[in-house]
Amino acid sequence: MLTKEKVTLTLPSDVMETVRSLVPPRRQSQFIAEAIRYFVAEQQRKSLRERLIAGYQANAAADSALASEWSAVEDEAWLNHVPPYAAEEGADDAANSAG
């Protein structure tokens, strides 16, 4: 079970007026707790997104060089092991019209 802690907060009057207009008095603490949890989660997602972007940007040159190095192997694999899209599409159309 969640433990609770009683705290005193000072909030702007307009914020509390909005809370009072949206939430019954016995639910205001729960509403504010959920709002704080939502805000904290959004801040954590934003921070993670920024760290991921920085990491991608920091490794972009190395990743591009590695991709260029392996492009010939990828092209060969596609040519030798992946059937042409048009042939697959035609085969699906023939199977669908037969059934």
C-alpha distances in whole Angstrom, upper triangle without the diagonal:
4,6,9,13,16,19,22,24,27,28,31,32,33,29,28,31,30,26,27,29,27,24,24,23,20,18,20,17,15,18,19,16,16,20,19,17,20,23,21,21,25,26,25,26,29,29,29,32,34,34,35,38,39,39,41,43,44,44,46,50,49,47,50,53,51,51,55,55,54,55,58,56,54,57,59,56,55,59,59,56,55,57,58,56,59,60,56,56,60,59,56,58,60,58,56,60,61,58
4,6,10,13,15,19,20,24,24,28,29,30,26,25,28,27,23,25,27,25,22,22,21,18,16,17,14,12,16,16,12,14,17,16,14,17,19,18,18,22,23,22,24,27,27,27,30,32,31,33,35,37,37,39,41,41,42,44,48,47,46,49,51,50,50,53,54,53,54,57,56,53,56,58,55,55,59,59,56,55,57,58,56,59,60,56,56,60,59,56,58,61,58,57,60,61,59
4,7,10,13,17,18,22,23,27,28,29,26,24,27,27,23,25,27,25,22,22,21,18,17,17,14,13,16,16,13,15,18,16,15,19,20,19,20,23,24,23,26,28,28,28,31,33,33,34,37,38,38,40,42,43,44,46,49,49,48,51,53,52,52,55,56,55,57,60,58,56,59,61,58,58,62,62,59,58,60,61,59,62,63,60,60,63,62,59,62,64,62,60,64,65,62
4,7,9,13,15,19,20,23,25,26,23,21,24,24,20,21,24,23,20,20,18,15,14,14,11,11,14,13,11,13,16,15,14,18,19,18,20,23,23,23,26,28,28,29,31,33,33,35,37,38,39,41,43,43,45,47,50,50,48,51,54,53,53,56,57,56,58,61,60,57,60,62,60,59,63,64,61,59,61,62,60,63,64,61,61,64,64,61,63,65,63,61,65,66,63
4,6,10,12,16,18,22,23,25,22,20,23,24,20,21,25,23,21,20,18,16,16,15,11,12,15,13,11,15,16,15,15,19,19,18,20,23,23,23,26,28,27,29,32,33,33,35,37,38,39,41,43,43,45,47,50,50,49,52,54,53,54,57,58,57,59,62,61,59,61,64,61,61,65,65,62,61,63,64,62,65,66,63,63,66,66,63,65,68,66,64,67,69,66
4,7,10,13,16,19,20,22,20,18,21,22,18,19,23,22,19,19,16,14,14,13,10,12,15,13,12,15,17,15,16,20,20,19,22,24,24,25,28,29,29,31,33,34,35,37,39,39,41,43,44,45,47,49,52,52,51,54,56,56,56,59,60,60,61,64,63,61,64,66,64,63,67,68,65,63,66,66,64,67,68,65,65,68,68,65,67,70,68,66,69,71,68
4,6,10,12,16,18,20,17,16,19,20,17,18,22,21,19,19,16,16,16,13,10,13,15,12,11,15,16,14,16,19,18,18,21,23,22,23,26,27,27,29,32,32,33,35,37,38,39,41,43,43,45,47,50,51,50,52,55,54,55,58,59,59,60,64,63,60,63,65,63,63,66,67,65,63,65,66,63,66,68,65,65,68,68,65,67,70,68,66,70,71,69
4,7,10,13,15,17,15,13,17,18,16,17,20,21,19,19,16,16,16,13,11,14,15,12,13,17,16,15,17,20,19,19,22,24,23,25,28,28,28,31,33,33,34,37,38,38,40,43,43,44,46,48,51,52,51,54,56,56,56,59,61,60,61,65,64,62,65,67,65,64,68,69,67,65,67,67,65,68,70,67,66,70,70,67,68,72,70,68,71,73,71
4,6,10,12,14,12,11,15,16,14,15,19,19,17,18,16,17,16,13,11,14,14,11,12,15,14,13,16,18,16,17,20,21,21,23,26,26,26,29,30,30,32,34,36,36,38,40,41,42,44,46,49,50,49,51,54,54,54,57,59,58,59,63,62,60,62,65,63,62,66,67,65,63,65,65,63,65,67,65,64,67,68,65,66,70,68,66,69,71,69
4,7,9,12,10,10,13,15,14,15,18,19,18,19,17,18,18,14,13,17,16,13,15,17,16,14,18,19,18,19,22,23,22,24,27,26,27,30,31,31,33,35,36,37,39,41,41,42,45,46,49,50,50,52,55,55,55,58,60,59,60,64,63,61,63,66,64,63,67,69,66,64,66,66,64,66,68,66,65,68,69,66,67,71,69,67,70,72,70
4,6,8,7,7,10,11,11,13,15,16,16,18,16,18,17,13,13,16,14,11,14,16,14,13,17,18,16,18,21,21,20,23,25,25,26,29,30,30,32,34,35,35,38,40,40,41,44,45,48,49,48,50,53,53,53,56,58,58,58,62,62,59,61,64,62,61,65,67,64,62,64,64,61,64,66,63,62,66,66,63,65,68,67,65,67,70,68
4,6,5,7,9,10,11,13,15,16,17,19,17,20,19,15,16,18,16,13,17,18,15,15,19,19,17,20,23,22,22,25,27,26,27,30,31,30,33,35,35,36,39,40,40,42,45,45,49,50,49,51,54,54,54,57,59,59,59,63,63,60,62,65,63,62,65,67,65,63,65,64,61,64,66,64,62,66,67,64,65,68,67,65,68,70,68
4,5,5,6,9,10,10,12,14,15,17,15,18,18,14,16,19,16,14,18,19,17,18,21,21,20,22,25,24,24,28,29,28,30,33,33,34,36,38,38,39,42,43,44,45,48,48,52,53,52,54,57,57,57,59,62,62,61,65,65,62,64,67,66,64,68,70,67,65,66,66,63,65,68,65,64,67,68,65,66,69,68,66,68,71,69
4,5,5,6,9,10,11,12,14,16,16,19,18,15,17,19,16,14,18,19,16,17,21,20,19,22,24,23,23,27,28,27,29,32,32,32,35,37,37,38,41,42,42,44,46,47,50,52,50,52,55,55,55,57,60,60,59,63,63,60,62,65,63,62,65,67,65,62,64,63,60,62,65,62,61,64,65,62,63,66,65,63,65,68,66
4,5,5,6,9,10,11,12,15,14,17,15,12,13,15,12,11,14,15,12,13,17,16,15,18,20,20,20,23,25,24,26,29,29,29,32,34,34,35,38,39,39,41,44,44,48,49,48,49,53,53,52,55,57,57,57,61,60,57,59,62,61,59,63,64,62,60,61,61,58,60,62,60,58,62,63,59,60,64,63,60,63,66,63
4,5,5,6,8,10,10,12,11,14,13,9,11,14,11,10,14,15,13,14,18,18,17,20,22,22,22,25,27,27,28,31,32,32,35,36,37,38,41,42,42,44,46,47,51,52,51,52,55,55,55,58,60,59,59,63,63,60,62,65,63,62,65,67,64,62,63,63,60,62,65,62,60,64,65,61,62,66,64,62,65,67,65
4,5,5,6,9,10,12,12,15,14,11,14,16,13,13,17,17,15,17,20,20,20,23,25,24,25,28,29,29,31,33,34,34,37,39,39,40,43,44,44,46,49,49,53,54,53,54,57,57,57,59,62,61,61,65,65,61,63,66,64,63,66,68,65,63,64,64,61,63,65,62,61,64,65,62,62,66,65,62,65,67,65
4,5,5,6,9,11,12,15,13,11,14,15,12,11,15,15,13,15,18,17,17,20,22,21,23,26,26,26,29,31,31,32,35,36,36,38,40,41,42,44,46,46,50,51,50,51,54,54,54,56,59,58,58,62,61,58,60,63,61,59,63,64,62,59,61,60,57,59,61,59,57,60,61,58,59,62,61,58,61,63,61
4,5,5,6,9,9,12,10,7,10,11,8,8,12,12,11,13,16,15,16,19,20,20,22,24,25,26,28,30,30,31,34,35,36,38,40,41,42,44,46,46,50,51,49,51,54,54,53,56,58,58,58,61,61,58,60,63,60,59,62,64,61,59,60,60,57,59,61,58,57,60,61,57,58,62,60,58,61,63,60
4,5,5,7,7,10,10,7,11,12,10,11,14,15,14,16,19,19,19,22,24,24,25,28,29,29,31,34,34,35,38,39,40,41,43,45,45,47,49,50,53,55,53,55,58,58,57,60,62,61,61,65,64,61,63,66,64,62,66,67,64,62,63,63,60,62,64,61,60,63,63,60,61,64,63,60,63,65,63
4,6,8,10,13,12,10,14,15,12,13,17,17,15,18,21,20,20,24,25,25,26,29,30,30,32,34,34,36,38,39,40,42,44,45,46,48,50,50,54,55,53,54,58,58,57,60,62,61,61,64,64,61,62,65,63,61,65,66,64,61,62,62,58,60,63,60,58,61,62,58,59,62,61,58,61,63,61
4,7,10,12,10,9,12,12,9,11,15,14,13,16,18,17,18,21,22,22,24,27,27,27,30,32,32,33,36,37,37,40,42,42,43,46,47,47,51,52,50,52,55,55,54,57,59,58,58,61,61,58,59,62,60,58,62,63,60,58,59,58,55,57,59,56,55,58,58,55,56,59,58,55,57,60,57
4,6,8,6,6,10,9,7,10,13,12,12,15,17,17,18,21,22,22,24,27,27,28,30,32,33,34,36,37,38,40,42,43,44,46,48,48,52,53,51,53,56,56,55,58,60,59,59,62,62,58,60,63,61,59,63,64,61,59,60,60,56,59,61,57,56,59,60,56,57,60,59,56,59,61,58
4,6,5,7,10,10,10,12,14,15,15,18,19,20,21,24,25,26,28,29,30,31,34,35,36,38,40,41,42,44,45,46,48,50,51,52,56,56,54,56,60,59,58,61,63,62,62,66,65,62,64,66,64,62,66,67,64,62,63,63,60,62,64,60,59,62,62,59,60,63,61,58,61,63,60
4,5,6,8,10,10,12,14,15,16,18,20,21,22,24,25,26,28,30,31,32,34,36,37,38,40,41,43,44,46,47,49,50,52,53,57,57,55,57,61,60,59,63,65,64,64,67,66,63,66,68,66,64,68,69,66,64,65,65,62,64,66,63,62,65,65,62,63,66,64,62,64,66,63
4,6,7,8,10,12,13,14,16,17,19,20,22,23,25,26,28,29,31,32,34,35,36,38,40,41,43,44,46,47,49,50,52,53,56,57,55,57,60,59,59,62,64,63,63,67,65,63,65,67,65,63,67,68,65,63,64,64,62,64,66,62,61,64,64,61,62,65,63,61,64,65,62
4,6,5,6,9,10,11,12,14,15,17,18,20,21,23,24,26,27,29,30,32,33,35,36,37,39,41,42,43,45,47,48,49,53,53,51,53,57,56,55,58,60,59,59,63,62,59,61,64,61,60,63,64,61,59,61,61,58,60,62,59,58,61,61,57,59,62,60,57,60,62,59
4,5,5,6,9,10,10,12,14,15,16,18,20,21,22,24,26,27,29,30,31,33,35,36,37,39,41,42,43,45,47,48,51,52,50,52,55,55,54,57,59,58,59,62,61,58,61,63,61,60,63,64,62,59,61,61,58,60,62,59,58,62,62,58,59,63,61,58,61,63,61
4,5,5,6,9,10,11,12,14,15,16,18,20,21,23,24,26,27,29,30,32,33,35,36,38,39,41,42,43,45,46,50,50,49,51,54,53,53,56,58,57,58,61,60,57,60,62,60,59,63,64,61,59,61,61,58,61,62,59,58,62,62,58,60,63,61,59,62,64,61
4,6,5,6,9,10,11,12,14,15,16,18,20,21,23,24,26,27,28,30,32,33,35,36,37,39,41,42,43,45,48,49,47,49,52,51,51,54,56,55,55,59,58,55,57,60,57,56,60,61,58,56,57,58,55,57,59,56,55,59,58,55,57,60,58,56,59,60,58
4,5,5,6,9,10,11,12,14,15,17,18,20,21,22,24,26,27,29,30,32,33,35,36,37,39,41,42,43,47,47,46,48,51,50,49,53,55,54,54,57,56,53,56,58,56,55,58,59,57,54,56,56,53,56,58,54,53,57,57,54,55,58,56,54,57,59,56
4,5,5,6,9,10,10,12,14,15,16,18,20,21,22,24,26,27,29,30,31,33,35,36,37,39,41,42,45,46,44,47,50,49,49,52,54,53,53,57,56,53,56,58,56,55,59,60,57,55,57,57,54,57,59,56,55,58,58,55,57,60,58,56,59,61,59
4,5,5,6,9,10,11,12,14,15,17,18,20,21,23,24,26,27,29,30,32,33,35,36,37,39,40,44,44,43,45,48,47,47,50,52,51,52,55,54,52,54,57,54,53,57,58,55,53,55,56,53,56,58,54,54,57,57,54,56,59,57,55,58,60,58
4,5,5,6,9,10,11,12,14,15,16,18,20,21,22,24,26,27,28,30,31,33,35,36,37,39,42,43,41,43,46,45,45,48,50,49,49,53,52,49,51,54,51,50,54,55,52,50,52,52,50,52,54,51,50,54,54,50,52,55,53,51,55,56,54
4,5,5,6,9,10,11,12,14,15,16,18,20,21,23,24,26,27,29,30,31,33,35,36,37,41,41,40,42,45,44,44,47,49,48,48,52,51,48,51,54,51,50,54,55,52,50,52,52,49,52,54,51,50,54,54,51,52,56,54,52,55,57,55
4,5,5,6,9,10,11,12,14,15,16,18,20,21,23,24,26,27,29,30,32,33,35,36,39,40,39,41,44,43,43,46,48,47,48,52,51,48,51,53,51,50,54,55,53,51,53,53,50,53,55,52,51,55,55,52,54,57,56,54,57,59,57
4,5,5,6,9,10,11,12,14,15,16,18,20,21,22,24,26,27,28,30,31,33,34,38,38,37,39,42,41,41,44,46,45,46,49,48,46,48,51,48,47,51,52,50,48,50,50,48,51,52,49,49,53,52,50,51,55,53,51,54,56,54
4,6,5,6,9,10,11,12,14,15,16,18,20,21,22,24,26,27,29,30,32,33,36,37,35,37,40,40,39,42,44,43,44,47,46,44,46,49,46,45,49,50,48,46,47,48,45,48,50,47,46,50,50,47,49,52,50,48,52,54,51
4,5,5,6,9,10,10,12,14,15,16,18,20,21,23,24,26,27,29,30,31,35,36,34,36,39,39,39,42,44,43,43,47,47,44,46,49,47,46,50,51,49,47,49,49,46,49,51,48,48,51,52,49,50,54,52,51,54,56,54
4,5,5,6,9,10,11,12,14,15,17,18,20,21,23,24,26,27,29,30,34,34,33,35,38,37,37,41,42,42,42,46,45,43,45,48,46,45,49,50,48,46,48,49,46,49,51,48,48,52,52,49,51,54,53,51,55,57,55
4,5,5,6,9,10,11,12,14,15,16,18,20,21,22,24,26,27,28,32,32,31,33,36,35,35,38,40,39,40,43,42,40,42,45,43,42,46,47,44,43,45,45,43,46,48,45,44,48,48,45,47,51,49,48,51,53,51
4,5,5,6,9,10,10,12,14,15,16,18,20,21,22,24,26,27,30,31,29,31,34,34,34,37,39,38,38,42,41,39,41,44,42,41,45,46,44,42,44,44,41,44,46,44,43,47,47,45,46,50,48,47,50,52,50
4,5,5,6,9,10,11,12,14,15,17,18,20,21,22,24,26,29,30,29,31,34,33,33,36,38,38,38,42,42,39,42,45,43,42,46,47,45,43,46,46,43,46,48,46,46,49,50,47,49,52,51,50,53,55,53
4,5,5,6,9,10,11,12,14,15,16,18,20,21,23,24,28,28,27,29,32,31,31,35,36,36,37,40,39,37,40,42,40,40,44,45,43,41,44,44,42,45,47,44,44,48,48,46,48,51,50,48,52,54,52
4,5,5,6,9,10,10,12,14,15,16,18,20,21,22,26,26,25,27,30,29,29,32,34,33,34,37,37,34,37,40,37,37,40,42,40,38,40,40,38,41,43,41,41,44,45,42,44,47,46,45,48,50,49
4,5,5,6,9,10,11,12,14,15,17,18,20,21,24,25,24,26,29,29,29,32,34,33,34,37,37,35,37,40,38,37,41,43,41,39,41,41,39,42,44,42,42,45,46,44,46,49,48,47,50,52,51
4,5,5,6,9,10,11,12,14,15,16,18,20,23,24,23,25,28,28,28,31,33,33,33,37,37,35,37,40,38,38,42,43,41,40,42,42,41,44,46,44,44,47,48,46,48,51,50,49,52,54,53
4,5,5,6,9,10,10,12,14,15,17,18,22,22,20,23,26,25,25,28,30,30,31,34,34,32,34,37,35,35,38,40,38,36,39,39,38,41,43,41,41,44,45,43,45,48,47,46,49,51,50
4,5,5,6,9,10,11,12,14,15,16,20,21,19,21,24,24,24,27,28,28,29,32,32,30,32,35,33,33,36,38,36,35,37,37,35,38,41,38,38,42,43,41,43,46,45,44,47,49,48
4,5,5,6,9,10,11,12,14,15,19,20,19,21,24,24,24,27,28,29,29,33,33,31,33,36,35,34,38,40,38,37,39,39,38,41,43,41,41,45,45,43,45,49,48,47,50,52,51
4,5,5,6,9,10,10,12,14,17,18,17,20,22,22,23,25,27,27,28,32,32,30,32,35,34,34,37,39,37,36,39,39,38,41,43,41,41,45,46,44,46,49,48,48,51,53,52
4,5,5,6,9,10,11,12,16,16,14,17,20,19,19,23,24,24,25,29,28,26,29,32,30,30,34,35,33,32,35,35,34,37,39,37,38,41,42,40,42,46,45,44,47,49,48
4,5,5,6,8,10,10,14,15,14,16,19,19,19,21,23,24,24,28,28,26,28,31,30,30,33,35,34,32,35,35,34,37,39,37,37,41,42,40,42,46,45,44,47,50,49
4,6,5,6,9,10,13,14,14,16,18,19,19,22,24,24,25,29,29,28,30,33,32,32,35,37,36,35,38,38,36,40,42,40,41,44,45,44,46,49,48,48,51,53,52
4,5,5,6,8,11,12,11,14,16,16,17,20,21,22,23,27,26,25,28,30,29,30,33,34,33,32,36,36,35,38,40,39,39,43,43,42,44,47,47,46,50,52,51
4,5,5,6,9,10,9,11,14,14,14,17,19,19,20,24,24,22,24,27,26,26,30,31,30,29,32,32,32,35,37,35,36,40,40,39,41,44,44,44,47,49,48
4,5,5,8,10,10,11,14,15,15,17,19,20,21,25,25,24,26,29,28,28,31,33,33,32,35,34,33,37,39,37,38,41,42,41,43,46,46,46,49,51,51
4,6,8,9,10,11,13,14,16,17,19,20,21,25,25,24,27,30,29,30,33,34,34,33,36,36,36,39,41,40,40,44,45,44,46,49,49,49,52,53,53
4,6,5,6,9,10,11,12,14,15,17,18,21,22,21,23,26,26,26,29,31,30,30,33,33,33,36,38,37,38,41,42,41,44,46,46,46,49,51,51
4,6,5,6,9,10,10,12,14,15,16,20,20,19,21,24,24,24,27,29,29,28,31,31,31,34,36,35,36,39,40,39,41,44,44,44,47,49,49
4,5,5,6,9,10,11,12,14,15,19,20,19,21,24,24,25,27,29,29,29,32,32,32,35,37,36,37,40,41,41,43,46,46,46,49,51,51
4,5,5,6,9,10,10,13,14,17,18,18,20,22,23,23,26,28,28,28,31,31,32,35,36,36,37,40,41,40,43,45,45,46,49,50,50
4,5,5,6,9,10,11,12,16,16,15,18,20,20,20,23,25,25,24,28,28,28,31,33,32,33,37,37,37,39,42,42,42,45,47,47
4,5,5,6,9,10,10,14,15,14,16,19,19,19,22,24,24,24,27,27,27,30,32,31,32,35,36,36,38,41,41,42,44,46,46
4,5,5,6,9,10,13,14,14,16,18,19,20,22,24,24,25,28,28,29,32,33,33,34,37,38,38,40,43,43,44,46,48,48
4,5,5,6,9,11,12,12,14,16,17,18,20,22,22,22,26,26,27,30,32,31,33,36,36,36,39,41,41,42,45,46,46
4,5,5,6,10,10,9,12,14,14,15,17,19,19,19,23,23,23,27,28,28,29,32,33,33,35,37,38,38,41,43,43
4,5,5,8,10,10,11,14,15,15,17,19,20,20,23,23,24,27,29,29,30,33,34,34,36,39,39,40,43,44,45
4,6,7,9,10,12,13,14,16,18,19,20,21,24,24,26,29,30,30,32,34,35,35,38,40,40,41,44,45,46
4,6,5,6,9,10,11,13,14,16,16,17,21,21,23,26,27,27,29,31,31,32,35,36,37,38,41,42,42
4,5,5,6,9,10,11,12,14,15,15,18,19,20,23,24,24,26,29,29,30,32,34,35,36,38,40,40
4,5,5,6,9,10,11,12,14,15,18,18,20,23,24,24,26,28,29,30,32,34,35,36,38,40,41
4,5,5,6,9,10,11,12,13,17,18,20,23,23,23,26,28,28,29,32,33,33,35,37,38,39
4,5,5,6,9,10,10,11,14,15,17,20,20,20,23,25,25,26,29,30,30,32,35,36,36
4,5,5,6,9,10,10,13,13,15,18,19,19,21,23,24,25,27,29,29,31,33,34,36
4,5,5,6,8,10,12,13,16,19,19,19,22,24,24,25,28,29,29,31,34,34,36
4,5,5,6,7,11,12,15,18,17,17,20,22,22,23,26,27,27,29,32,32,33
4,6,6,5,8,9,11,14,14,14,17,19,19,20,23,24,25,26,29,30,31
4,6,6,8,9,12,14,14,15,17,19,19,21,23,24,25,27,29,30,31
4,6,8,10,13,16,15,15,18,20,19,21,24,24,25,27,29,29,31
4,6,10,12,15,14,13,17,18,17,19,22,22,22,25,27,27,28
4,6,9,12,11,10,13,15,15,16,19,20,20,22,24,25,26
4,6,9,7,7,10,12,11,13,16,17,17,19,21,22,23
4,6,5,7,9,10,11,13,15,16,17,19,21,22,23
4,5,5,6,9,10,11,12,14,15,17,19,20,21
4,5,5,6,9,10,11,12,14,15,17,19,20
4,5,5,6,9,10,11,12,14,16,17,19
4,5,5,6,9,10,11,12,14,16,17
4,5,5,6,9,10,11,12,14,16
4,5,5,6,9,10,11,12,15
4,5,5,6,9,10,11,13
4,5,5,6,9,10,11
4,5,5,6,9,10
4,5,5,6,9
4,6,5,6
4,5,5
4,6
4
